[in-house]
Amino acid sequence: MAAQRLGFPLAEIATHLAPLPAHKAPSKADWARISKTFGKEIDARITALTELRDKLDGCIGCGCLSLTGCSLYNPDDVRGADGQGPRNLTQITG
């Protein structure tokens, strides 16, 4: 429930829990393995959220997302060659 409250979908949580034994209580080693793999995804999300927080003030109101200065969605203006307007709204870093 803690991971779900932080925005992780149930399907993703289930994927991480799938390797746990079905008919016995998980061991400390089982939890350590899950913690290691899930921890990498949590770290990646923390990194992405930190980047968003730190760069968001320069992005509010731009509406373009193809600007050379947009380091969140379009670092180094890689989307500029594709035309005007937003090119990728599903990922924080392009």
N, CA, C and O atoms as a MOPAC input file, in Angstrom:
PM7 MOZYME 1SCF
protein

 N      0.81500 1    -1.19200 1     0.00000 1
 C      0.00000 1     0.00000 1     0.00000 1
 C      0.86100 1     1.26000 1     0.00000 1
 O      0.47600 1     2.28100 1    -0.56800 1
 N      2.01800 1     1.18400 1     0.63300 1
 C      2.89600 1     2.36000 1     0.66500 1
 C      3.36700 1     2.70300 1    -0.74300 1
 O      3.36900 1     3.87400 1    -1.12500 1
 N      3.76300 1     1.70800 1    -1.51100 1
 C      4.22300 1     1.96000 1    -2.87900 1
 C      3.07800 1     2.47500 1    -3.74800 1
 O      3.27800 1     3.34400 1    -4.59600 1
 N      1.88900 1     1.94100 1    -3.53600 1
 C      0.73100 1     2.37900 1    -4.30700 1
 C      0.40500 1     3.84700 1    -3.99100 1
 O      0.08600 1     4.61200 1    -4.90100 1
 N      0.48100 1     4.24200 1    -2.73000 1
 C      0.22100 1     5.63700 1    -2.35900 1
 C      1.23600 1     6.58400 1    -2.98200 1
 O      0.94400 1     7.76600 1    -3.15800 1
 N      2.41300 1     6.09100 1    -3.31500 1
 C      3.44700 1     6.92000 1    -3.92900 1
 C      3.38700 1     6.87700 1    -5.45800 1
 O      4.28500 1     7.38800 1    -6.12700 1
 N      2.34200 1     6.27400 1    -6.00800 1
 C      2.11900 1     6.33800 1    -7.43900 1
 C      2.51600 1     5.10900 1    -8.23100 1
 O      2.41400 1     5.11600 1    -9.45800 1
 N      2.96200 1     4.06500 1    -7.57500 1
 C      3.29800 1     2.84700 1    -8.30900 1
 C      2.01900 1     2.06600 1    -8.57700 1
 O      1.27100 1     1.78100 1    -7.64200 1
 N      1.74900 1     1.71500 1    -9.83000 1
 C      0.53500 1     0.96200 1   -10.14300 1
 C      0.59200 1    -0.44800 1    -9.56900 1
 O      1.66900 1    -1.01900 1    -9.40200 1
 N     -0.57200 1    -0.99500 1    -9.27200 1
 C     -0.63500 1    -2.34300 1    -8.69900 1
 C      0.03100 1    -3.38100 1    -9.58800 1
 O      0.66700 1    -4.30600 1    -9.08300 1
 N     -0.10200 1    -3.24400 1   -10.89000 1
 C      0.51800 1    -4.21400 1   -11.80300 1
 C      2.03600 1    -4.21100 1   -11.66100 1
 O      2.66400 1    -5.26900 1   -11.70300 1
 N      2.62700 1    -3.03600 1   -11.49400 1
 C      4.07800 1    -2.95300 1   -11.32300 1
 C      4.50200 1    -3.53700 1    -9.97400 1
 O      5.51600 1    -4.22900 1    -9.88400 1
 N      3.73500 1    -3.26100 1    -8.94700 1
 C      4.02900 1    -3.82200 1    -7.62200 1
 C      3.92400 1    -5.34400 1    -7.68100 1
 O      4.76900 1    -6.04700 1    -7.12600 1
 N      2.89300 1    -5.85100 1    -8.34900 1
 C      2.70900 1    -7.29800 1    -8.47300 1
 C      3.88100 1    -7.95300 1    -9.18500 1
 O      4.28700 1    -9.06100 1    -8.83400 1
 N      4.42600 1    -7.26700 1   -10.18700 1
 C      5.58400 1    -7.79800 1   -10.90900 1
 C      6.76500 1    -7.97600 1    -9.96100 1
 O      7.48100 1    -8.97500 1   -10.03000 1
 N      6.96100 1    -7.01300 1    -9.08700 1
 C      8.06800 1    -7.11400 1    -8.12800 1
 C      7.83000 1    -8.19400 1    -7.08300 1
 O      8.77500 1    -8.82100 1    -6.60400 1
 N      6.56900 1    -8.40900 1    -6.73000 1
 C      6.25300 1    -9.40600 1    -5.70600 1
 C      6.12800 1   -10.82400 1    -6.27500 1
 O      6.11700 1   -11.79000 1    -5.51300 1
 N      6.03500 1   -10.96000 1    -7.57800 1
 C      5.83000 1   -12.26700 1    -8.20800 1
 C      6.88100 1   -13.31500 1    -7.83700 1
 O      6.52700 1   -14.48500 1    -7.69000 1
 N      8.16200 1   -12.94900 1    -7.67800 1
 C      9.14500 1   -13.97800 1    -7.33800 1
 C      9.04000 1   -14.53700 1    -5.91000 1
 O      9.72500 1   -15.50500 1    -5.57800 1
 N      8.20200 1   -13.94600 1    -5.07800 1
 C      8.06200 1   -14.46400 1    -3.70900 1
 C      7.45300 1   -15.86400 1    -3.73700 1
 O      6.64000 1   -16.17900 1    -4.60600 1
 N      7.85200 1   -16.69900 1    -2.77800 1
 C      7.28700 1   -18.05200 1    -2.74100 1
 C      5.77300 1   -18.00000 1    -2.51000 1
 O      5.27900 1   -17.17500 1    -1.74100 1
 N      5.05600 1   -18.88400 1    -3.17800 1
 C      3.59100 1   -18.87100 1    -3.12400 1
 C      3.02900 1   -19.51700 1    -1.85500 1
 O      1.96900 1   -19.11500 1    -1.37500 1
 N      3.72000 1   -20.50200 1    -1.31500 1
 C      3.12400 1   -21.28700 1    -0.23900 1
 C      3.91300 1   -21.24500 1     1.06000 1
 O      3.79600 1   -22.14100 1     1.89500 1
 N      4.71400 1   -20.20400 1     1.22500 1
 C      5.43000 1   -20.04600 1     2.50200 1
 C      5.76100 1   -18.57700 1     2.69800 1
 O      5.75900 1   -17.78900 1     1.75200 1
 N      6.03600 1   -18.23500 1     3.90600 1
 C      6.38000 1   -16.84500 1     4.20400 1
 C      7.70700 1   -16.49300 1     3.53800 1
 O      8.62900 1   -17.30800 1     3.51900 1
 N      7.80500 1   -15.29400 1     2.99600 1
 C      9.07300 1   -14.90300 1     2.37400 1
 C     10.19000 1   -14.81500 1     3.40500 1
 O      9.97300 1   -14.42700 1     4.55300 1
 N     11.36900 1   -15.18000 1     2.97500 1
 C     12.53700 1   -15.10300 1     3.86400 1
 C     13.13600 1   -13.69400 1     3.79100 1
 O     12.74500 1   -12.87100 1     2.96400 1
 N     14.07500 1   -13.45500 1     4.66400 1
 C     14.79100 1   -12.18200 1     4.64400 1
 C     15.52600 1   -12.01500 1     3.31300 1
 O     15.59000 1   -10.91000 1     2.77400 1
 N     16.07600 1   -13.09900 1     2.78600 1
 C     16.77800 1   -13.05800 1     1.49600 1
 C     15.80200 1   -12.73900 1     0.35400 1
 O     16.14500 1   -12.00400 1    -0.57200 1
 N     14.58000 1   -13.29900 1     0.42800 1
 C     13.56600 1   -12.99700 1    -0.59000 1
 C     13.27500 1   -11.49700 1    -0.60500 1
 O     13.25200 1   -10.87300 1    -1.66500 1
 N     13.05600 1   -10.93100 1     0.56900 1
 C     12.76000 1    -9.49700 1     0.65900 1
 C     13.95000 1    -8.65500 1     0.23400 1
 O     13.77100 1    -7.59100 1    -0.35800 1
 N     15.15400 1    -9.11000 1     0.52300 1
 C     16.35600 1    -8.36800 1     0.11700 1
 C     16.45700 1    -8.29500 1    -1.40700 1
 O     16.80900 1    -7.25000 1    -1.95200 1
 N     16.15000 1    -9.40200 1    -2.10100 1
 C     16.18300 1    -9.41000 1    -3.56400 1
 C     15.14500 1    -8.43900 1    -4.13600 1
 O     15.44800 1    -7.66000 1    -5.03900 1
 N     13.94000 1    -8.49200 1    -3.61000 1
 C     12.88100 1    -7.59700 1    -4.08800 1
 C     13.24900 1    -6.14700 1    -3.80100 1
 O     13.06400 1    -5.26800 1    -4.64200 1
 N     13.76300 1    -5.91400 1    -2.62300 1
 C     14.15000 1    -4.55600 1    -2.24000 1
 C     15.21000 1    -3.99600 1    -3.16900 1
 O     15.17800 1    -2.81500 1    -3.51700 1
 N     16.14500 1    -4.83800 1    -3.57100 1
 C     17.22400 1    -4.38400 1    -4.45700 1
 C     16.67500 1    -3.98600 1    -5.82900 1
 O     17.01600 1    -2.92100 1    -6.34400 1
 N     15.83300 1    -4.82700 1    -6.42000 1
 C     15.31900 1    -4.51800 1    -7.75600 1
 C     14.30600 1    -3.37800 1    -7.72200 1
 O     14.34900 1    -2.48300 1    -8.56600 1
 N     13.40300 1    -3.40700 1    -6.75800 1
 C     12.41100 1    -2.34500 1    -6.65600 1
 C     13.09000 1    -1.03100 1    -6.25100 1
 O     12.66900 1     0.04700 1    -6.66900 1
 N     14.12200 1    -1.13300 1    -5.45200 1
 C     14.86800 1     0.05400 1    -5.03000 1
 C     15.46800 1     0.81100 1    -6.20400 1
 O     15.53500 1     2.04000 1    -6.18300 1
 N     15.90600 1     0.08500 1    -7.23100 1
 C     16.45100 1     0.73400 1    -8.42600 1
 C     15.37400 1     1.56500 1    -9.12400 1
 O     15.64800 1     2.67100 1    -9.58900 1
 N     14.17800 1     1.04700 1    -9.19800 1
 C     13.08300 1     1.80000 1    -9.82000 1
 C     12.68200 1     2.99600 1    -8.96200 1
 O     12.36700 1     4.06300 1    -9.48800 1
 N     12.69400 1     2.82000 1    -7.66200 1
 C     12.39300 1     3.93700 1    -6.76600 1
 C     13.44900 1     5.02200 1    -6.92000 1
 O     13.11600 1     6.20500 1    -6.99400 1
 N     14.72100 1     4.62900 1    -6.96900 1
 C     15.80000 1     5.60700 1    -7.16700 1
 C     15.64200 1     6.35500 1    -8.48200 1
 O     15.85700 1     7.56600 1    -8.53500 1
 N     15.27000 1     5.64600 1    -9.54400 1
 C     15.07000 1     6.29100 1   -10.84700 1
 C     13.92700 1     7.29600 1   -10.77500 1
 O     14.01300 1     8.38300 1   -11.34700 1
 N     12.86600 1     6.93600 1   -10.07700 1
 C     11.73300 1     7.84800 1    -9.92900 1
 C     12.12100 1     9.07100 1    -9.09700 1
 O     11.72100 1    10.19000 1    -9.41800 1
 N     12.88900 1     8.86700 1    -8.04000 1
 C     13.36300 1     9.98900 1    -7.22300 1
 C     14.21600 1    10.92800 1    -8.06700 1
 O     14.07100 1    12.14700 1    -7.98100 1
 N     15.10400 1    10.36700 1    -8.87900 1
 C     15.95700 1    11.17900 1    -9.74900 1
 C     15.11000 1    11.99300 1   -10.72700 1
 O     15.35000 1    13.18600 1   -10.91600 1
 N     14.11300 1    11.34500 1   -11.35100 1
 C     13.25600 1    12.03800 1   -12.30800 1
 C     12.43200 1    13.12700 1   -11.62600 1
 O     12.27800 1    14.22100 1   -12.16800 1
 N     11.90500 1    12.83200 1   -10.44700 1
 C     11.11000 1    13.82800 1    -9.73000 1
 C     11.96800 1    15.00200 1    -9.26700 1
 O     11.52500 1    16.14900 1    -9.30600 1
 N     13.18700 1    14.72000 1    -8.83300 1
 C     14.09900 1    15.79100 1    -8.42800 1
 C     14.42300 1    16.68500 1    -9.61100 1
 O     14.43600 1    17.90900 1    -9.48500 1
 N     14.68500 1    16.07700 1   -10.76300 1
 C     14.97000 1    16.86000 1   -11.96100 1
 C     13.76200 1    17.71400 1   -12.34500 1
 O     13.91100 1    18.88500 1   -12.69400 1
 N     12.58500 1    17.13200 1   -12.28000 1
 C     11.37300 1    17.88300 1   -12.58300 1
 C     11.21900 1    19.05900 1   -11.63300 1
 O     10.96500 1    20.18000 1   -12.07300 1
 N     11.36900 1    18.81800 1   -10.33900 1
 C     11.24100 1    19.88100 1    -9.34400 1
 C     12.25000 1    20.99800 1    -9.59500 1
 O     11.90600 1    22.17800 1    -9.52500 1
 N     13.48300 1    20.62700 1    -9.88500 1
 C     14.54700 1    21.61400 1   -10.03000 1
 C     14.44700 1    22.41800 1   -11.31900 1
 O     14.97300 1    23.52800 1   -11.39100 1
 N     13.78400 1    21.88300 1   -12.33300 1
 C     13.73000 1    22.55900 1   -13.63000 1
 C     12.34600 1    23.06900 1   -13.99200 1
 O     12.18400 1    23.73400 1   -15.01500 1
 N     11.36000 1    22.77600 1   -13.18400 1
 C      9.98600 1    23.09900 1   -13.52000 1
 C      9.73000 1    24.59600 1   -13.63000 1
 O      8.92300 1    25.01500 1   -14.45900 1
 N     10.38700 1    25.40300 1   -12.82800 1
 C     10.10200 1    26.83700 1   -12.84200 1
 C     10.42100 1    27.47700 1   -14.18400 1
 O      9.81700 1    28.49200 1   -14.53000 1
 N     11.34200 1    26.92000 1   -14.94400 1
 C     11.66100 1    27.46600 1   -16.25300 1
 C     10.73000 1    26.97400 1   -17.34000 1
 O     10.82100 1    27.42800 1   -18.48000 1
 N      9.84700 1    26.06600 1   -17.01700 1
 C      8.99700 1    25.44300 1   -18.01500 1
 C      7.54900 1    25.91800 1   -17.93900 1
 O      6.82800 1    25.83800 1   -18.93300 1
 N      7.11900 1    26.40000 1   -16.80600 1
 C      5.71900 1    26.76100 1   -16.64700 1
 C      5.33900 1    27.83900 1   -17.64400 1
 O      5.98400 1    28.88500 1   -17.72100 1
 N      4.29700 1    27.58100 1   -18.39900 1
 C      3.77900 1    28.54800 1   -19.34300 1
 C      4.42600 1    28.51400 1   -20.71500 1
 O      3.98800 1    29.24900 1   -21.60100 1
 N      5.44500 1    27.69800 1   -20.93300 1
 C      6.10100 1    27.73100 1   -22.24900 1
 C      5.17600 1    27.17200 1   -23.31700 1
 O      5.08500 1    27.74700 1   -24.40200 1
 N      4.48600 1    26.06900 1   -23.04500 1
 C      3.52800 1    25.51700 1   -23.97900 1
 C      4.12500 1    24.90100 1   -25.21800 1
 O      3.38200 1    24.35200 1   -26.03100 1
 N      5.40800 1    24.96100 1   -25.40400 1
 C      5.99900 1    24.50500 1   -26.65700 1
 C      6.69200 1    23.15200 1   -26.51100 1
 O      6.42500 1    22.24300 1   -27.29600 1
 N      7.53300 1    23.00800 1   -25.57200 1
 C      8.31500 1    21.79100 1   -25.33100 1
 C      9.27100 1    21.45500 1   -26.46800 1
 O      9.90600 1    20.40100 1   -26.43100 1
 N      9.39600 1    22.30700 1   -27.46900 1
 C     10.40600 1    22.14100 1   -28.50700 1
 C     11.45900 1    23.22900 1   -28.42000 1
 O     12.34500 1    23.31200 1   -29.27000 1
 N     11.36700 1    24.05300 1   -27.40600 1
 C     12.32100 1    25.13400 1   -27.25600 1
 C     13.70600 1    24.59600 1   -26.94000 1
 O     13.84100 1    23.59000 1   -26.24300 1
 N     14.70800 1    25.24500 1   -27.43700 1
 C     16.07400 1    24.82900 1   -27.16600 1
 C     16.35200 1    24.79100 1   -25.67400 1
 O     17.13000 1    23.95600 1   -25.21200 1
 N     15.73100 1    25.67600 1   -24.91900 1
 C     15.98700 1    25.75700 1   -23.48500 1
 C     15.24000 1    24.76500 1   -22.63700 1
 O     15.42500 1    24.76300 1   -21.42000 1
 N     14.40700 1    23.92300 1   -23.20500 1
 C     13.61900 1    22.98600 1   -22.39800 1
 C     14.44900 1    21.74200 1   -22.08500 1
 O     14.57500 1    20.83500 1   -22.90800 1
 N     15.00600 1    21.72300 1   -20.88800 1
 C     15.87000 1    20.60000 1   -20.52600 1
 C     15.10200 1    19.43500 1   -19.93100 1
 O     15.69300 1    18.38500 1   -19.67900 1
 N     13.80600 1    19.58400 1   -19.69700 1
 C     13.02300 1    18.47600 1   -19.15500 1
 C     12.55000 1    17.52600 1   -20.25000 1
 O     12.86600 1    16.33600 1   -20.23000 1
 N     11.80100 1    18.05300 1   -21.19400 1
 C     11.23200 1    17.21300 1   -22.23600 1
 C     12.07400 1    17.15000 1   -23.49200 1
 O     11.93000 1    16.23400 1   -24.30100 1
 N     12.95100 1    18.12400 1   -23.65300 1
 C     13.65000 1    18.23000 1   -24.92800 1
 C     15.08900 1    18.70500 1   -24.73800 1
 O     15.45200 1    19.77300 1   -25.23000 1
 N     15.90900 1    17.93200 1   -24.03400 1
 C     17.28900 1    18.37200 1   -23.84600 1
 C     18.00000 1    18.52800 1   -25.18700 1
 O     17.86300 1    17.68400 1   -26.07300 1
 N     18.74800 1    19.59400 1   -25.32700 1
 C     19.50800 1    19.89800 1   -26.54700 1
 C     18.61900 1    20.02800 1   -27.78800 1
 O     19.09200 1    19.85900 1   -28.91200 1
 N     17.33900 1    20.32800 1   -27.58600 1
 C     16.38200 1    20.55200 1   -28.67800 1
 C     16.33400 1    19.39100 1   -29.66600 1
 O     16.22700 1    19.61200 1   -30.87200 1
 N     16.41100 1    18.16300 1   -29.17400 1
 C     16.38900 1    16.99800 1   -30.05900 1
 C     15.05400 1    16.83900 1   -30.77200 1
 O     15.00600 1    16.23000 1   -31.84100 1
 N     13.97100 1    17.36800 1   -30.21500 1
 C     12.65200 1    17.26200 1   -30.83800 1
 C     12.37200 1    18.40300 1   -31.81900 1
 O     11.39600 1    18.34400 1   -32.56800 1
 N     13.20000 1    19.41900 1   -31.82200 1
 C     12.97300 1    20.58500 1   -32.66700 1
 C     12.87800 1    20.25400 1   -34.13700 1
 O     12.14500 1    20.91900 1   -34.86900 1
 N     13.59500 1    19.24900 1   -34.58600 1
 C     13.57800 1    18.87300 1   -36.00100 1
 C     12.24200 1    18.24900 1   -36.40800 1
 O     11.92400 1    18.17800 1   -37.59500 1
 N     11.45700 1    17.79500 1   -35.41800 1
 C     10.17300 1    17.15000 1   -35.70900 1
 C      9.03200 1    18.14100 1   -35.90800 1
 O      7.93200 1    17.73900 1   -36.28600 1
 N      9.26900 1    19.41800 1   -35.66400 1
 C      8.22200 1    20.41900 1   -35.81300 1
 C      7.90500 1    21.09600 1   -34.49700 1
 O      8.55600 1    20.84700 1   -33.48200 1
 N      6.89200 1    21.96000 1   -34.52300 1
 C      6.52200 1    22.72700 1   -33.34300 1
 C      5.61000 1    21.93300 1   -32.42700 1
 O      4.98100 1    20.96100 1   -32.84600 1
 N      5.54600 1    22.35600 1   -31.17700 1
 C      4.62500 1    21.77500 1   -30.21500 1
 C      5.20900 1    20.59800 1   -29.47100 1
 O      6.33700 1    20.18900 1   -29.74600 1
 N      4.45600 1    20.04000 1   -28.52800 1
 C      4.94600 1    18.94300 1   -27.70400 1
 C      5.14100 1    17.67600 1   -28.52600 1
 O      4.31500 1    17.33900 1   -29.37400 1
 N      6.22500 1    16.99200 1   -28.27000 1
 C      6.53900 1    15.77500 1   -29.01200 1
 C      6.47500 1    14.52200 1   -28.14900 1
 O      6.29700 1    13.42300 1   -28.67400 1
 N      6.61600 1    14.66800 1   -26.84000 1
 C      6.64100 1    13.48700 1   -26.00200 1
 C      6.12700 1    13.85100 1   -24.62600 1
 O      6.88400 1    14.35400 1   -23.79600 1
 N      4.88200 1    13.61200 1   -24.37400 1
 C      4.29200 1    13.98200 1   -23.08700 1
 C      4.28400 1    12.85100 1   -22.08300 1
 O      3.83100 1    13.04800 1   -20.95500 1
 N      4.76600 1    11.67300 1   -22.44400 1
 C      4.68200 1    10.54300 1   -21.53300 1
 C      5.96000 1    10.30400 1   -20.73600 1
 O      5.95400 1     9.50200 1   -19.80200 1
 N      7.03700 1    10.96800 1   -21.07600 1
 C      8.28100 1    10.77400 1   -20.35200 1
 C      8.80900 1    12.11600 1   -19.88900 1
 O      8.66800 1    13.12000 1   -20.58600 1
 N      9.41300 1    12.13600 1   -18.72300 1
 C      9.96300 1    13.38500 1   -18.20200 1
 C     11.24100 1    13.75900 1   -18.93100 1
 O     11.44200 1    14.92500 1   -19.27000 1
 N     12.09700 1    12.79400 1   -19.17400 1
 C     13.32000 1    13.08900 1   -19.90300 1
 C     13.21600 1    12.43600 1   -21.25900 1
 O     12.91100 1    11.24800 1   -21.37000 1
 N     13.47500 1    13.23700 1   -22.31600 1
 C     13.26500 1    12.79100 1   -23.68600 1
 C     14.26100 1    11.83500 1   -24.12600 1
 O     14.20900 1    11.37000 1   -25.26500 1

